[in-house]
Amino acid sequence: MPSHRYGYARASTLDQSTSVQREALKAAKCDRVYEEQASETSRSGRNELNRCK
């Protein structure tokens, strides 16, 4: 069965960018990158993080 590599990029504020994280995940050959910009401090409110589980 083929294995898949998933990545997660997150910026805490709208002023920040996930571009550096995205490039690093691309270099790591992630098949799918989940990304969000949120100020949520608890993991339960991070929808994209929850999706990649």
PyMOL commands that place a pseudoatom at each C-alpha (Angstrom):
pseudoatom trace, name=CA, resn=MET, resi=1, chain=A, elem=C, hetatm=0, pos=[0.000, 0.000, 0.000]
pseudoatom trace, name=CA, resn=PRO, resi=2, chain=A, elem=C, hetatm=0, pos=[1.498, 3.405, -0.920]
pseudoatom trace, name=CA, resn=SER, resi=3, chain=A, elem=C, hetatm=0, pos=[2.252, 5.756, 1.941]
pseudoatom trace, name=CA, resn=HIS, resi=4, chain=A, elem=C, hetatm=0, pos=[1.240, 9.380, 1.850]
pseudoatom trace, name=CA, resn=ARG, resi=5, chain=A, elem=C, hetatm=0, pos=[2.915, 12.356, 3.418]
pseudoatom trace, name=CA, resn=TYR, resi=6, chain=A, elem=C, hetatm=0, pos=[0.705, 15.126, 4.750]
pseudoatom trace, name=CA, resn=GLY, resi=7, chain=A, elem=C, hetatm=0, pos=[1.799, 18.577, 5.853]
pseudoatom trace, name=CA, resn=TYR, resi=8, chain=A, elem=C, hetatm=0, pos=[0.223, 21.338, 7.891]
pseudoatom trace, name=CA, resn=ALA, resi=9, chain=A, elem=C, hetatm=0, pos=[1.044, 25.036, 7.556]
pseudoatom trace, name=CA, resn=ARG, resi=10, chain=A, elem=C, hetatm=0, pos=[-0.419, 27.622, 9.893]
pseudoatom trace, name=CA, resn=ALA, resi=11, chain=A, elem=C, hetatm=0, pos=[-0.082, 31.352, 10.440]
pseudoatom trace, name=CA, resn=SER, resi=12, chain=A, elem=C, hetatm=0, pos=[-1.355, 32.840, 13.684]
pseudoatom trace, name=CA, resn=THR, resi=13, chain=A, elem=C, hetatm=0, pos=[-2.525, 36.120, 12.219]
pseudoatom trace, name=CA, resn=LEU, resi=14, chain=A, elem=C, hetatm=0, pos=[-3.737, 37.426, 8.883]
pseudoatom trace, name=CA, resn=ASP, resi=15, chain=A, elem=C, hetatm=0, pos=[-0.580, 39.559, 8.676]
pseudoatom trace, name=CA, resn=GLN, resi=16, chain=A, elem=C, hetatm=0, pos=[1.608, 36.454, 8.565]
pseudoatom trace, name=CA, resn=SER, resi=17, chain=A, elem=C, hetatm=0, pos=[2.191, 34.213, 5.570]
pseudoatom trace, name=CA, resn=THR, resi=18, chain=A, elem=C, hetatm=0, pos=[2.471, 30.449, 5.269]
pseudoatom trace, name=CA, resn=SER, resi=19, chain=A, elem=C, hetatm=0, pos=[4.565, 30.668, 2.103]
pseudoatom trace, name=CA, resn=VAL, resi=20, chain=A, elem=C, hetatm=0, pos=[7.864, 29.632, 3.751]
pseudoatom trace, name=CA, resn=GLN, resi=21, chain=A, elem=C, hetatm=0, pos=[6.154, 26.694, 5.462]
pseudoatom trace, name=CA, resn=ARG, resi=22, chain=A, elem=C, hetatm=0, pos=[4.475, 25.678, 2.186]
pseudoatom trace, name=CA, resn=GLU, resi=23, chain=A, elem=C, hetatm=0, pos=[7.823, 25.671, 0.370]
pseudoatom trace, name=CA, resn=ALA, resi=24, chain=A, elem=C, hetatm=0, pos=[9.390, 23.544, 3.111]
pseudoatom trace, name=CA, resn=LEU, resi=25, chain=A, elem=C, hetatm=0, pos=[6.509, 21.067, 2.950]
pseudoatom trace, name=CA, resn=LYS, resi=26, chain=A, elem=C, hetatm=0, pos=[6.781, 20.957, -0.828]
pseudoatom trace, name=CA, resn=ALA, resi=27, chain=A, elem=C, hetatm=0, pos=[10.528, 20.257, -0.505]
pseudoatom trace, name=CA, resn=ALA, resi=28, chain=A, elem=C, hetatm=0, pos=[9.653, 17.462, 1.940]
pseudoatom trace, name=CA, resn=LYS, resi=29, chain=A, elem=C, hetatm=0, pos=[7.519, 15.972, -0.852]
pseudoatom trace, name=CA, resn=CYS, resi=30, chain=A, elem=C, hetatm=0, pos=[4.203, 16.194, 0.974]
pseudoatom trace, name=CA, resn=ASP, resi=31, chain=A, elem=C, hetatm=0, pos=[1.364, 14.769, -1.086]
pseudoatom trace, name=CA, resn=ARG, resi=32, chain=A, elem=C, hetatm=0, pos=[-1.186, 17.058, 0.513]
pseudoatom trace, name=CA, resn=VAL, resi=33, chain=A, elem=C, hetatm=0, pos=[-0.722, 20.286, 2.473]
pseudoatom trace, name=CA, resn=TYR, resi=34, chain=A, elem=C, hetatm=0, pos=[-3.395, 21.544, 4.828]
pseudoatom trace, name=CA, resn=GLU, resi=35, chain=A, elem=C, hetatm=0, pos=[-3.160, 25.252, 5.467]
pseudoatom trace, name=CA, resn=GLU, resi=36, chain=A, elem=C, hetatm=0, pos=[-4.928, 27.862, 7.533]
pseudoatom trace, name=CA, resn=GLN, resi=37, chain=A, elem=C, hetatm=0, pos=[-4.595, 31.304, 8.965]
pseudoatom trace, name=CA, resn=ALA, resi=38, chain=A, elem=C, hetatm=0, pos=[-6.243, 31.557, 12.333]
pseudoatom trace, name=CA, resn=SER, resi=39, chain=A, elem=C, hetatm=0, pos=[-5.798, 33.042, 15.755]
pseudoatom trace, name=CA, resn=GLU, resi=40, chain=A, elem=C, hetatm=0, pos=[-7.388, 30.039, 17.444]
pseudoatom trace, name=CA, resn=THR, resi=41, chain=A, elem=C, hetatm=0, pos=[-5.145, 28.886, 20.279]
pseudoatom trace, name=CA, resn=SER, resi=42, chain=A, elem=C, hetatm=0, pos=[-6.805, 25.548, 20.967]
pseudoatom trace, name=CA, resn=ARG, resi=43, chain=A, elem=C, hetatm=0, pos=[-6.342, 22.650, 18.575]
pseudoatom trace, name=CA, resn=SER, resi=44, chain=A, elem=C, hetatm=0, pos=[-10.065, 21.935, 18.573]
pseudoatom trace, name=CA, resn=GLY, resi=45, chain=A, elem=C, hetatm=0, pos=[-10.688, 25.124, 16.571]
pseudoatom trace, name=CA, resn=ARG, resi=46, chain=A, elem=C, hetatm=0, pos=[-8.116, 24.347, 13.894]
pseudoatom trace, name=CA, resn=ASN, resi=47, chain=A, elem=C, hetatm=0, pos=[-10.248, 22.799, 11.165]
pseudoatom trace, name=CA, resn=GLU, resi=48, chain=A, elem=C, hetatm=0, pos=[-7.436, 22.006, 8.731]
pseudoatom trace, name=CA, resn=LEU, resi=49, chain=A, elem=C, hetatm=0, pos=[-5.331, 20.392, 11.450]
pseudoatom trace, name=CA, resn=ASN, resi=50, chain=A, elem=C, hetatm=0, pos=[-8.303, 18.228, 12.392]
pseudoatom trace, name=CA, resn=ARG, resi=51, chain=A, elem=C, hetatm=0, pos=[-8.757, 17.228, 8.722]
pseudoatom trace, name=CA, resn=CYS, resi=52, chain=A, elem=C, hetatm=0, pos=[-5.243, 15.914, 8.362]
pseudoatom trace, name=CA, resn=LYS, resi=53, chain=A, elem=C, hetatm=0, pos=[-5.555, 13.463, 11.259]
for i in range(1, 53): cmd.bond("trace and resi %d" % i, "trace and resi %d" % (i + 1))
show_as sticks, trace
zoom trace
